Amino acid sequence: MPLIVQKFGGTSVGSVERIQAVAERVYKTVKAGNSLVVVVSAMGKTTDGLVKLANEISRNPNRREMDMLLSTGEQVTIALLSMALQEIGQPAISMTGAQVGIVTEAEHTRARILQIETERVQRHLNDGKVVVVAGFQGISSNGELEITTLGRGGSDTSAVALAAALRADFCEIYTDVPGILTTDPRLVPEAQLMAEITCNEMLELASLGAKVLHPRAVEIARNYCVPLVVRSSWTDDPGTWVTTPPHEERSLINLEIARPVDAVEFDSNQAKVALLRVPDKPGVAAKLFGEISRQQVDVDLIIQSIHEGNSNDIAFTVTTPILKRAEAVASAIAPALRSNANPNTDEAEVMVEQDIAKVSISGAGMIGRPGVAAKMFATLASAGVNIQMISTSEVKVSCVIDASDGDRAVAALCQAFEIVASPASPISLASPTAPPVRGVALDLNQARLAIRQVPDRPGMSAKLFGILAQHNISVDMIIQSQRCRVIDGVARRDIAFTVPRMDGESALQLLTTAATELGWGDVILDSAIAKVSIVGAGMVGQPGVAAKMFDALAKHQINIQMIATSEIKISCVVSQEQGVQALQVIHAAFDLAGSEKFVVPV
């Protein structure tokens, strides 16, 4: 008999009538010949109400007591849904996270799942009962039997983890929208429904702010090959399937804290082309990469650093065999990028560097773990390897280094992350017919920090990001300028990166304090930014994708402040006030709109 795990969010169980509707849907699924585990959230805005009550009592509520309080919301829902099922003749039993055997770290309000003891659930399933589980919660592993909660999106995480532990045939996530859309329908009502999306694409979109699925749930689905479908609570439409290519099975012990890095990858077939001091104005990146696209030059990493004065640096990597063509294109377009006709100007100077390589770590377990990138940088520093470029995504961190340092870098990283061999990463490339871009995402909750004049030597990135990791501050985009200036006999570069806006001031204070000791220049915070990104496995090997994105922004006079790319994502930082417009024009440029308009229920 097939086993299905279904998850219903707060709006789906927000009233007695909606709980009864969910019971009918569950009953219909059982009568179709399935065993069923149902994971539910608290009703409607219950959790928000509980948080408000706590804040009326205390300005800084104790985290243990918050877990005790917030876990009650789901307990109300499981009891009511079980009663509703029993009322229509379907045997059911409600179970808390502790009763169902979800064992977590002893970390209140943000625990990760260690393991799930499934014997009791399996016994009830064998008796023909629907098991109704309180999402978002578990019990600590330290012997104290403490109630813990999993943090934001915890019910998604509970559902997919249960599906993995029970080896369910698939997991259904029921939500307000009919599936996964190409962008936020509140900003673009013509957003189109996707029939399917890869786990890696979904990881990027979820981490960029797409709230349909929490990144931790997608991470578990990817790591344990859980077939996942997102569907509407209000219709019988098929929804969107989130797919993962088959790969080696992982242990269910330490389910969410298992090894975060699956593979160390190395590519020595790389060269770098940089244009230094290009004018900081709309259209520059569009001109450059438009010409690169027309000449069919396939680019790997693209990085645009923070501006200095009125100029930026733009750098990109290509495979060695096409370096001459890439250099010729950059040299030909450089005069058109300059703000004056003086041939002796140092604007848009073309710099080419061979004998470089790209070393990467990959794995879904990096999400929300600030220490992973910091550990990579520290490992390279200990091995005496200097980092020239950094590119980050939710499933990969890549560094450009000297080719001569390659073997030493790979060996050090394999040892640090306990990788015996370096298998192919389970990054799922799209089929030839897949669209180059699956979705567009906007993140308005980031801030950018820039550190001027960081000494260009091994260990600086490790120290910088190690400080942030120690204070649990996650870093997203990381850009290292291509210009290297010598000050007091020391070569220096600027480094810029983005963090959650709520962590911006804390990061500024930490890094300003460290600046004197470590010899950095000024630390600058800018909270008025937005990050707009395109995601799609189909963009691999298609030179025109980046150019189309940059051109769409240029046509609407939207200036690009930073650029960072990975294999399946291109992100641009723009001004906060232009963020929504940037999302809309990029979505239109890639023809992602459908004929139907989606309205998200209030």
C-alpha positions as CSV (number, residue, x, y, z in Angstrom):
1,M,0.0,0.0,0.0
2,P,1.5,3.4,-1.0
3,L,2.5,5.7,1.9
4,I,2.0,9.4,1.4
5,V,2.9,12.3,3.8
6,Q,0.7,15.3,3.4
7,K,1.3,18.7,4.9
8,F,-1.3,21.5,5.4
9,G,-0.2,25.0,6.3
10,G,-1.9,27.5,8.7
11,T,-4.4,29.0,6.2
12,S,-5.5,25.5,5.0
13,V,-6.6,24.7,8.6
14,G,-7.5,28.2,9.6
15,S,-11.1,27.5,10.6
16,V,-13.4,24.6,11.6
17,E,-14.8,24.6,8.0
18,R,-11.3,24.4,6.5
19,I,-10.3,21.6,8.9
20,Q,-13.4,19.7,7.9
21,A,-12.4,20.2,4.2
22,V,-8.9,18.9,4.9
23,A,-10.5,15.9,6.6
24,E,-12.5,15.2,3.5
25,R,-9.4,15.4,1.3
26,V,-7.5,13.1,3.6
27,Y,-10.4,10.6,3.7
28,K,-10.6,10.6,-0.1
29,T,-6.8,9.9,-0.3
30,V,-7.1,6.9,2.1
31,K,-10.1,5.5,0.2
32,A,-8.0,5.5,-2.9
33,G,-5.8,2.9,-1.2
34,N,-3.1,4.9,0.5
35,S,-1.6,4.9,4.0
36,L,-1.4,8.5,5.2
37,V,0.6,10.7,7.6
38,V,-0.7,14.2,7.9
39,V,1.5,17.1,9.2
40,V,-0.3,20.3,10.1
41,S,0.6,23.8,11.2
42,A,-1.1,26.0,13.8
43,M,-4.5,27.4,12.7
44,G,-4.3,30.7,10.8
45,K,-2.4,33.4,12.6
46,T,-2.3,31.4,15.9
47,T,1.5,31.5,16.1
48,D,1.6,35.3,15.5
49,G,-0.9,35.7,18.3
50,L,1.1,33.6,20.7
51,V,4.3,35.6,19.9
52,K,2.3,38.8,20.6
53,L,1.2,37.5,24.0
54,A,4.8,36.6,24.9
55,N,6.0,40.0,23.9
56,E,3.3,41.6,26.1
57,I,4.7,39.7,29.0
58,S,8.4,40.0,28.3
59,R,10.6,42.2,26.2
60,N,13.0,39.3,25.8
61,P,11.1,36.0,26.3
62,N,13.0,33.0,27.4
63,R,13.6,30.7,24.4
64,R,12.7,27.6,26.2
65,E,9.4,29.0,27.3
66,M,8.8,30.3,23.8
67,D,9.1,26.7,22.5
68,M,6.7,25.5,25.2
69,L,4.2,28.2,24.2
70,L,4.5,28.0,20.4
71,S,4.3,24.2,20.3
72,T,0.7,24.5,21.6
73,G,-0.6,26.0,18.4
74,E,0.0,22.8,16.4
75,Q,-1.4,20.6,19.2
76,V,-4.8,22.3,18.8
77,T,-4.9,21.6,15.1
78,I,-3.9,17.9,15.3
79,A,-6.6,17.2,17.9
80,L,-9.3,19.0,15.9
81,L,-8.3,17.3,12.6
82,S,-8.2,13.9,14.2
83,M,-11.7,14.5,15.6
84,A,-12.9,15.6,12.2
85,L,-11.6,12.4,10.6
86,Q,-13.1,10.2,13.3
87,E,-16.4,12.0,12.8
88,I,-16.6,10.9,9.1
89,G,-15.6,7.4,10.0
90,Q,-11.8,7.4,9.4
91,P,-9.7,6.1,12.3
92,A,-7.1,8.7,13.2
93,I,-4.7,9.5,16.0
94,S,-3.0,12.8,16.8
95,M,0.6,12.9,17.9
96,T,3.0,15.7,19.0
97,G,6.5,15.9,17.7
98,A,7.7,14.1,20.8
99,Q,5.2,11.3,20.5
100,V,6.0,10.7,16.8
101,G,9.7,10.4,17.7
102,I,11.2,13.6,16.1
103,V,14.5,13.9,18.0
104,T,16.3,17.2,17.7
105,E,19.3,19.2,18.9
106,A,18.8,20.8,22.3
107,E,18.6,24.2,20.6
108,H,15.5,26.1,21.4
109,T,13.5,28.0,18.7
110,R,15.8,26.8,15.9
111,A,16.6,23.1,16.4
112,R,17.6,20.7,13.6
113,I,16.3,17.2,13.4
114,L,18.8,14.4,14.4
115,Q,16.6,11.4,13.8
116,I,13.0,10.1,13.8
117,E,12.1,7.0,15.7
118,T,9.3,5.7,13.4
119,E,8.2,2.5,15.2
120,R,5.1,4.0,16.9
121,V,4.0,5.7,13.7
122,Q,4.4,2.6,11.7
123,R,2.3,0.6,14.2
124,H,-0.6,3.0,13.9
125,L,-0.3,3.0,10.1
126,N,-0.4,-0.8,10.1
127,D,-3.6,-0.6,12.2
128,G,-5.3,1.5,9.4
129,K,-5.1,4.8,11.2
130,V,-4.3,8.2,9.7
131,V,-1.5,9.6,11.9
132,V,-1.9,13.4,12.4
133,V,1.4,15.0,13.4
134,A,2.1,18.4,14.9
135,G,4.6,20.1,12.6
136,F,7.3,22.5,13.6
137,Q,8.3,20.7,16.8
138,G,10.3,17.8,18.3
139,I,12.0,16.7,21.5
140,S,15.6,17.2,22.5
141,S,18.2,14.5,22.5
142,N,19.9,15.5,25.7
143,G,17.7,13.3,28.0
144,E,15.8,16.2,29.4
145,L,12.8,15.6,27.2
146,E,12.6,19.3,26.3
147,I,10.1,20.5,23.7
148,T,12.0,22.2,20.8
149,T,10.8,24.0,17.7
150,L,12.4,24.0,14.3
151,G,12.1,27.7,13.4
152,R,10.4,29.3,10.5
153,G,9.0,26.9,7.9
154,G,9.3,24.1,10.5
155,S,6.1,22.2,9.4
156,D,7.5,21.8,5.9
157,T,10.7,20.5,7.4
158,S,8.8,18.1,9.7
159,A,6.8,16.7,6.7
160,V,9.7,16.0,4.4
161,A,11.8,14.6,7.2
162,L,9.0,12.2,8.1
163,A,8.7,11.2,4.5
164,A,12.4,10.5,4.4
165,A,12.4,8.5,7.6
166,L,9.3,6.5,6.7
167,R,10.6,6.0,3.1
168,A,7.2,7.4,1.9
169,D,6.3,7.1,-1.8
170,F,6.0,10.9,-1.9
171,C,5.3,14.0,0.1
172,E,2.6,16.5,-0.7
173,I,2.8,20.1,0.5
174,Y,-0.6,21.9,0.4
175,T,-0.5,25.6,0.2
176,D,-2.4,28.8,-0.9
177,V,-1.2,28.7,-4.5
178,P,-1.6,26.0,-7.1
179,G,2.1,25.0,-7.0
180,I,5.4,26.7,-7.6
181,L,5.2,29.8,-9.8
182,T,7.8,31.6,-11.9
183,T,7.8,34.5,-9.4
184,D,5.8,36.0,-6.6
185,P,2.2,36.4,-7.9
186,R,1.6,39.3,-5.5
187,L,4.1,41.3,-7.6
188,V,3.4,39.7,-11.0
189,P,-0.1,38.3,-11.1
190,E,0.7,36.7,-14.5
191,A,3.3,34.4,-12.9
192,Q,3.2,31.0,-14.5
193,L,2.7,27.6,-12.9
194,M,5.6,25.2,-13.4
195,A,4.9,21.5,-13.9
196,E,8.2,20.5,-12.4
197,I,11.5,22.0,-11.1
198,T,14.7,20.5,-9.9
199,C,15.7,20.4,-6.2
200,N,18.7,22.6,-6.9
201,E,16.6,25.2,-8.7
202,M,14.0,25.1,-5.9
203,L,16.8,25.5,-3.3
204,E,17.9,28.7,-4.9
205,L,14.4,30.1,-5.3
206,A,13.4,29.1,-1.7
207,S,16.5,30.7,-0.3
208,L,15.9,33.8,-2.4
209,G,12.6,34.4,-0.7
210,A,10.1,32.2,-2.5
211,K,7.9,31.3,0.5
212,V,6.1,28.2,-1.0
213,L,8.7,25.8,0.4
214,H,11.3,26.3,3.2
215,P,14.9,25.7,2.1
216,R,15.5,23.2,4.9
217,A,12.6,21.1,3.6
218,V,14.0,21.1,0.0
219,E,17.5,20.3,1.4
220,I,16.1,17.1,3.1
221,A,14.2,16.2,-0.1
222,R,17.4,16.6,-2.1
223,N,19.6,14.7,0.3
224,Y,17.2,11.7,0.7
225,C,15.6,11.7,-2.8
226,V,12.1,12.4,-1.5
227,P,9.6,12.9,-4.4
228,L,8.0,16.2,-3.4
229,V,4.9,17.9,-4.9
230,V,3.4,21.3,-4.1
231,R,-0.3,21.6,-4.6
232,S,-3.2,23.9,-3.8
233,S,-5.4,23.2,-0.7
234,W,-8.4,24.4,-2.7
235,T,-8.3,22.5,-5.9
236,D,-7.4,19.0,-7.3
237,D,-4.9,20.5,-9.8
238,P,-1.7,18.4,-10.2
239,G,0.7,21.1,-8.7
240,T,4.4,21.2,-9.2
241,W,6.8,18.3,-8.7
242,V,10.3,19.0,-7.2
243,T,12.7,16.4,-8.6
244,T,16.0,15.0,-7.5
245,P,18.3,12.7,-9.6
246,P,19.1,9.4,-7.9
247,H,22.3,9.4,-5.9
248,E,23.9,7.5,-3.1
249,E,21.7,6.9,-0.1
250,R,22.6,8.7,3.1
251,S,22.2,7.6,6.7
252,L,19.0,8.8,8.5
253,I,21.1,9.4,11.7
254,N,21.9,13.0,12.1
255,L,19.3,13.7,9.5
256,E,19.7,17.5,9.3
257,I,23.2,17.9,10.6
258,A,24.9,15.3,8.5
259,R,28.0,16.3,6.4
260,P,27.1,19.6,4.7
261,V,29.5,19.1,1.8
262,D,29.1,16.2,-0.7
263,A,31.9,16.9,-3.1
264,V,35.0,18.9,-3.8
265,E,35.3,19.9,-7.5
266,F,38.2,21.2,-9.4
267,D,38.4,22.8,-12.9
268,S,41.9,23.8,-14.2
269,N,40.5,24.6,-17.7
270,Q,39.8,28.3,-16.7
271,A,41.0,31.8,-17.6
272,K,39.9,35.2,-16.4
273,V,39.1,38.4,-18.3
274,A,38.5,41.6,-16.3
275,L,37.5,45.1,-17.4
276,L,38.8,47.5,-14.8
277,R,37.2,50.9,-14.0
278,V,34.2,50.7,-16.3
279,P,31.7,53.6,-15.7
280,D,29.1,52.9,-13.0
281,K,25.9,53.5,-15.0
282,P,23.0,51.5,-16.5
283,G,23.8,49.6,-19.7
284,V,27.4,48.8,-19.2
285,A,27.0,45.1,-18.4
286,A,24.3,44.8,-21.1
287,K,26.7,46.1,-23.8
288,L,29.6,43.9,-22.7
289,F,27.7,40.7,-22.3
290,G,25.4,41.4,-25.3
291,E,28.5,41.4,-27.5
292,I,29.9,38.4,-25.7
293,S,26.6,36.6,-26.4
294,R,26.6,37.6,-30.1
295,Q,30.1,36.2,-30.5
296,Q,28.9,32.9,-28.9
297,V,31.4,33.1,-26.0
298,D,30.2,30.9,-23.2
299,V,31.0,32.5,-19.8
300,D,31.2,30.7,-16.4
301,L,31.5,33.0,-13.4
302,I,30.6,36.7,-13.7
303,I,31.5,39.1,-10.9
304,Q,30.9,42.9,-10.7
305,S,32.4,44.5,-7.6
306,I,31.2,47.5,-5.6
307,H,31.8,50.8,-7.2
308,E,34.7,53.1,-6.3
309,G,34.1,56.7,-7.3
310,N,32.1,56.4,-10.5
311,S,33.5,53.1,-11.8
312,N,33.2,49.3,-11.3
313,D,35.3,46.2,-12.1
314,I,33.6,43.4,-14.1
315,A,35.3,40.1,-14.4
316,F,34.3,36.8,-15.9
317,T,35.9,33.4,-16.5
318,V,35.9,31.3,-19.6
319,T,37.4,27.9,-20.6
320,T,41.0,28.2,-21.8
321,P,40.3,27.2,-25.5
322,I,38.1,30.3,-26.0
323,L,40.2,32.8,-24.1
324,K,41.6,34.5,-27.2
325,R,38.1,35.0,-28.6
326,A,36.9,36.3,-25.2
327,E,39.8,38.7,-24.9
328,A,39.2,40.0,-28.4
329,V,35.6,40.7,-27.7
330,A,36.4,42.5,-24.4
331,S,39.1,44.6,-26.2
332,A,36.7,45.5,-29.0
333,I,33.9,46.5,-26.7
334,A,36.1,48.4,-24.2
335,P,36.1,51.7,-26.1
336,A,32.3,51.8,-26.3
337,L,32.2,51.4,-22.5
338,R,34.3,54.4,-21.8
339,S,32.7,57.7,-20.8
340,N,35.1,59.7,-22.9
341,A,36.9,59.3,-26.2
342,N,40.4,59.7,-24.9
343,P,42.4,56.5,-26.0
344,N,44.9,57.0,-23.3
345,T,42.4,56.8,-20.5
346,D,42.7,54.0,-18.0
347,E,38.9,53.4,-18.1
348,A,37.7,49.9,-19.2
349,E,41.3,48.5,-19.1
350,V,41.2,44.8,-20.2
351,M,43.2,42.5,-17.9
352,V,43.6,38.8,-18.8
353,E,44.9,36.1,-16.5
354,Q,45.7,32.5,-17.4
355,D,47.0,29.7,-15.2
356,I,44.0,30.0,-12.9
357,A,41.6,27.2,-11.7
358,K,38.3,27.0,-10.0
359,V,37.9,24.9,-6.8
360,S,34.4,24.4,-5.4
361,I,32.6,22.7,-2.5
362,S,29.0,21.6,-3.2
363,G,26.2,20.2,-1.1
364,A,22.7,21.1,0.0
365,G,23.7,21.1,3.7
366,M,25.3,24.5,3.4
367,I,22.0,26.4,3.8
368,G,21.8,28.6,6.8
369,R,25.2,27.4,8.1
370,P,27.5,30.4,8.1
371,G,30.5,28.3,9.1
372,V,30.7,26.3,5.9
373,A,32.1,29.0,3.6
374,A,34.3,30.3,6.5
375,K,35.7,26.8,6.9
376,M,36.5,26.6,3.2
377,F,38.3,29.9,3.3
378,A,40.2,29.0,6.5
379,T,41.2,25.6,5.0
380,L,42.6,27.3,1.8
381,A,44.4,29.9,4.0
382,S,46.0,27.1,6.1
383,A,47.2,25.5,2.9
384,G,48.8,28.8,1.7
385,V,46.2,29.2,-1.1
386,N,45.2,32.8,-2.0
387,I,41.6,33.4,-3.3
388,Q,41.2,35.7,-6.3
389,M,37.5,35.4,-6.9
390,I,34.6,34.0,-4.9
391,S,31.2,32.9,-6.2
392,T,28.4,31.6,-3.9
393,S,25.1,29.9,-4.2
394,E,22.9,27.8,-1.9
395,V,24.5,24.6,-3.1
396,K,28.0,25.6,-4.0
397,V,30.9,27.9,-3.0
398,S,33.5,28.4,-5.7
399,C,36.9,30.1,-5.5
400,V,39.3,31.1,-8.3
401,I,42.9,30.4,-7.4
402,D,46.3,29.9,-9.0
403,A,46.3,26.7,-11.1
404,S,49.6,25.7,-9.4
405,D,47.8,25.6,-6.0
406,G,45.1,23.2,-7.3
407,D,46.3,19.9,-6.0
408,R,47.1,21.3,-2.6
409,A,43.7,23.1,-2.4
410,V,41.7,19.9,-3.3
411,A,43.6,17.7,-0.9
412,A,43.1,20.2,2.0
413,L,39.4,20.6,1.3
414,C,38.8,16.9,1.0
415,Q,40.4,16.4,4.3
416,A,38.6,19.3,6.0
417,F,35.2,18.2,4.8
418,E,35.8,14.5,5.1
419,I,35.4,13.8,1.4
420,V,37.1,10.5,0.6
421,A,36.7,11.0,-3.1
422,S,35.2,13.8,-5.2
423,P,32.1,12.4,-6.9
424,A,30.1,14.3,-9.4
425,S,27.7,16.6,-7.6
426,P,24.1,15.7,-7.8
427,I,23.3,19.1,-9.4
428,S,20.6,18.2,-11.9
429,L,21.0,19.7,-15.3
430,A,17.9,20.4,-17.2
431,S,16.8,18.6,-20.3
432,P,17.6,20.2,-23.7
433,T,14.0,21.3,-24.0
434,A,13.9,23.0,-20.5
435,P,13.6,26.8,-20.5
436,P,16.9,28.6,-19.6
437,V,15.2,30.4,-16.7
438,R,12.7,28.7,-14.4
439,G,12.0,31.6,-12.1
440,V,12.8,35.1,-10.9
441,A,13.1,36.0,-7.3
442,L,13.4,39.3,-5.4
443,D,15.0,39.7,-1.9
444,L,14.2,43.0,-0.2
445,N,15.6,41.9,3.1
446,Q,19.3,42.2,2.6
447,A,22.0,44.7,3.4
448,R,25.4,45.1,1.9
449,L,28.7,45.6,3.7
450,A,31.8,46.8,2.0
451,I,35.3,46.6,3.5
452,R,37.9,48.7,1.8
453,Q,41.6,47.9,1.5
454,V,41.7,44.3,2.8
455,P,45.3,43.0,2.6
456,D,45.5,40.6,-0.4
457,R,47.0,37.5,1.3
458,P,45.9,34.1,2.4
459,G,43.7,34.0,5.5
460,M,41.9,37.4,5.2
461,S,38.6,36.0,3.9
462,A,38.8,33.2,6.5
463,K,39.2,35.8,9.3
464,L,36.5,38.1,8.0
465,F,33.8,35.4,7.4
466,G,35.0,33.5,10.5
467,I,34.0,36.4,12.7
468,L,30.5,36.5,11.1
469,A,30.1,32.7,11.4
470,Q,31.0,32.8,15.1
471,H,28.1,35.2,15.6
472,N,25.7,33.1,13.4
473,I,25.5,35.7,10.7
474,S,24.9,34.1,7.3
475,V,26.5,35.7,4.2
476,D,25.0,35.5,0.7
477,M,26.7,37.2,-2.2
478,I,30.5,37.7,-1.8
479,I,32.4,39.9,-4.2
480,Q,36.1,40.6,-4.2
481,S,37.3,43.5,-6.4
482,Q,39.6,42.8,-9.3
483,R,41.6,46.0,-8.7
484,C,44.6,45.4,-6.5
485,R,46.2,48.6,-5.0
486,V,49.5,48.8,-3.2
487,I,49.3,50.9,0.0
488,D,52.3,51.1,2.3
489,G,53.9,48.2,0.4
490,V,50.9,45.9,0.9
491,A,48.6,44.8,-2.0
492,R,45.0,45.4,-1.1
493,R,41.5,44.6,-2.5
494,D,38.0,45.6,-1.5
495,I,35.5,42.9,-0.4
496,A,31.7,43.3,-0.5
497,F,29.0,40.9,0.6
498,T,25.4,40.8,1.6
499,V,23.8,39.6,4.8
500,P,20.2,39.6,6.1
501,R,19.2,43.2,6.8
502,M,18.4,42.4,10.5
503,D,22.1,41.4,10.9
504,G,23.5,44.4,9.1
505,E,24.2,46.6,12.1
506,S,25.6,43.7,14.2
507,A,28.0,42.8,11.3
508,L,29.0,46.4,10.9
509,Q,30.0,46.7,14.6
510,L,31.8,43.3,14.6
511,L,33.9,44.1,11.5
512,T,34.6,47.7,12.5
513,T,36.0,46.5,15.8
514,A,38.2,43.9,13.9
515,A,39.3,46.4,11.2
516,T,42.1,48.1,13.3
517,E,43.5,44.8,14.5
518,L,43.5,43.2,11.0
519,G,44.6,46.2,9.0
520,W,41.4,46.8,7.0
521,G,40.1,50.2,5.8
522,D,36.6,51.6,6.2
523,V,33.6,49.3,6.8
524,I,30.5,50.6,5.0
525,L,26.9,49.5,5.5
526,D,24.1,50.0,2.9
527,S,20.7,48.7,3.8
528,A,18.8,50.3,0.8
529,I,19.5,47.5,-1.6
530,A,17.5,44.8,-3.3
531,K,18.7,41.5,-4.9
532,V,17.0,40.2,-8.0
533,S,17.9,36.8,-9.3
534,I,17.2,34.4,-12.2
535,V,17.4,30.7,-11.6
536,G,17.4,27.8,-14.1
537,A,19.5,24.7,-14.8
538,G,18.8,25.4,-18.5
539,M,21.0,28.4,-18.6
540,V,24.2,26.2,-18.5
541,G,25.9,26.6,-21.9
542,Q,23.7,29.4,-23.1
543,P,25.7,32.6,-23.4
544,G,22.8,34.9,-24.0
545,V,21.0,34.5,-20.7
546,A,23.0,37.0,-18.7
547,A,23.0,39.5,-21.5
548,K,19.2,39.3,-21.7
549,M,18.9,40.0,-18.0
550,F,21.3,42.9,-18.0
551,D,19.7,44.4,-21.1
552,A,16.2,44.3,-19.5
553,L,17.5,46.3,-16.6
554,A,19.4,48.7,-18.8
555,K,16.3,49.5,-20.9
556,H,14.5,50.7,-17.8
557,Q,17.5,52.6,-16.5
558,I,18.1,50.3,-13.5
559,N,21.7,50.4,-12.5
560,I,23.5,47.2,-11.5
561,Q,25.6,47.7,-8.4
562,M,26.9,44.1,-8.0
563,I,26.8,40.9,-10.0
564,A,27.4,37.3,-8.8
565,T,26.7,34.1,-10.6
566,S,26.7,30.3,-10.2
567,E,26.0,27.6,-12.7
568,I,22.2,28.0,-12.3
569,K,21.8,31.5,-10.8
570,I,22.6,35.1,-11.8
571,S,22.0,37.7,-9.1
572,C,22.2,41.5,-9.4
573,V,22.1,44.0,-6.6
574,V,20.1,47.1,-7.4
575,S,18.7,50.0,-5.4
576,Q,15.9,49.0,-3.0
577,E,13.4,51.4,-4.7
578,Q,13.9,49.8,-8.1
579,G,13.7,46.2,-6.8
580,V,10.1,45.4,-7.7
581,Q,10.4,47.0,-11.1
582,A,13.6,45.0,-11.7
583,L,11.8,41.8,-10.9
584,Q,8.9,42.7,-13.2
585,V,11.0,43.6,-16.2
586,I,13.2,40.6,-16.0
587,H,10.2,38.3,-15.6
588,A,8.8,39.8,-18.8
589,A,12.1,39.7,-20.7
590,F,12.2,35.9,-20.3
591,D,8.5,35.5,-21.4
592,L,7.6,33.7,-18.2
593,A,4.1,35.2,-17.9
594,G,1.1,33.0,-18.4
595,S,-2.4,33.8,-19.5
596,E,-4.0,33.1,-16.1
597,K,-3.7,35.5,-13.1
598,F,-3.2,34.0,-9.7
599,V,-4.6,35.7,-6.6
600,V,-3.0,34.7,-3.3
601,P,-5.7,34.3,-0.6
602,V,-5.5,36.7,2.3
